[in-house]
Amino acid sequence: MKQPEASLAIQVLPQSVGGDEVLRIVDKVISYIKSTGLKIFVGPFETTIEGDFDTLMEIAKECQLICIREGAANLLTYMKMAYNPKNGVWSIGEKTDKYSLTI
């Protein structure tokens, strides 16, 4: 199986909106990320996405714009990226499957 070229972990924190509005806006962002069809992992603090570098950068940009369109006057975004166009990066599964629990 071909390794993904890049992996992006992104957390958006809409500012100038309160309580449930923050969750509503973050839910819109996650819904958009899911709609891309890429492999994703939603965690409690960030969402991780696998793909090619250019696509992930476009997704990161759109996440910002969604927050603003949905009513946040400004936002904080934290991103981490692993990028290796020649050999690929570890997949989400390679990093997390061994920790998955069935309850």
C-alpha positions as CSV (number, residue, x, y, z in Angstrom):
1,M,0.0,0.0,0.0
2,K,1.3,3.4,-1.0
3,Q,2.2,5.7,1.9
4,P,0.5,9.1,1.9
5,E,2.7,12.0,0.8
6,A,1.7,14.1,3.8
7,S,-0.4,14.1,6.9
8,L,-1.9,17.2,8.4
9,A,-3.3,17.6,11.9
10,I,-5.4,20.8,12.2
11,Q,-7.3,22.4,15.1
12,V,-9.4,25.5,14.6
13,L,-10.4,27.6,17.5
14,P,-13.0,30.2,16.4
15,Q,-12.7,33.4,18.5
16,S,-15.3,36.1,19.4
17,V,-18.1,33.5,19.5
18,G,-19.2,31.7,22.6
19,G,-20.0,28.2,23.9
20,D,-22.2,26.2,21.5
21,E,-21.3,28.5,18.6
22,V,-17.7,27.3,18.8
23,L,-18.9,23.7,18.6
24,R,-21.2,24.5,15.8
25,I,-18.5,26.1,13.7
26,V,-16.0,23.4,14.5
27,D,-18.6,20.8,13.4
28,K,-19.0,22.6,10.1
29,V,-15.2,22.5,9.6
30,I,-15.1,18.7,10.4
31,S,-18.0,18.1,8.0
32,Y,-16.2,19.9,5.2
33,I,-13.0,17.8,5.9
34,K,-15.1,14.6,5.8
35,S,-16.6,15.7,2.5
36,T,-13.1,15.7,0.8
37,G,-13.1,12.0,0.7
38,L,-9.6,11.7,2.2
39,K,-8.8,9.5,5.1
40,I,-9.3,11.4,8.3
41,F,-9.1,10.8,12.0
42,V,-11.2,13.0,14.3
43,G,-9.7,13.3,17.8
44,P,-10.8,15.4,20.8
45,F,-8.4,18.3,20.0
46,E,-7.6,18.0,16.3
47,T,-8.5,16.3,13.0
48,T,-5.8,14.5,11.1
49,I,-6.0,14.2,7.3
50,E,-3.8,12.2,4.8
51,G,-3.2,13.3,1.2
52,D,-0.9,15.2,-1.1
53,F,0.7,18.4,0.0
54,D,-1.3,20.8,-2.3
55,T,-4.6,19.3,-1.4
56,L,-3.9,19.5,2.3
57,M,-2.9,23.1,2.0
58,E,-6.2,23.9,0.1
59,I,-8.1,22.1,2.9
60,A,-6.3,24.1,5.6
61,K,-7.2,27.3,3.8
62,E,-10.8,26.4,3.4
63,C,-11.1,25.5,7.1
64,Q,-10.1,29.1,7.9
65,L,-12.6,30.6,5.5
66,I,-15.4,28.4,6.9
67,C,-14.9,29.7,10.4
68,I,-15.1,33.3,9.2
69,R,-18.1,32.7,7.0
70,E,-19.9,31.0,9.9
71,G,-19.5,34.0,12.1
72,A,-16.1,34.0,13.9
73,A,-14.5,37.4,13.6
74,N,-11.1,35.8,14.0
75,L,-9.7,32.4,14.9
76,L,-6.6,30.6,16.1
77,T,-5.4,27.6,14.1
78,Y,-2.8,25.0,15.1
79,M,-1.4,22.8,12.4
80,K,1.2,20.0,12.3
81,M,2.3,18.5,9.1
82,A,4.5,15.5,8.2
83,Y,5.6,15.7,4.5
84,N,7.8,13.4,2.5
85,P,7.1,13.5,-1.2
86,K,9.6,10.9,-2.1
87,N,9.0,8.1,0.5
88,G,5.7,9.1,2.1
89,V,4.8,9.4,5.8
90,W,3.4,7.0,8.3
91,S,-0.4,6.6,7.8
92,I,-3.0,7.4,10.5
93,G,-3.5,3.6,11.0
94,E,0.2,3.0,11.4
95,K,0.3,5.6,14.2
96,T,-3.0,4.7,16.0
97,D,-4.3,1.2,15.2
98,K,-2.2,-0.4,18.0
99,Y,-4.0,1.8,20.5
100,S,-7.6,1.2,19.4
101,L,-9.8,-0.3,22.0
102,T,-13.0,-2.2,21.6
103,I,-15.3,-1.6,24.5
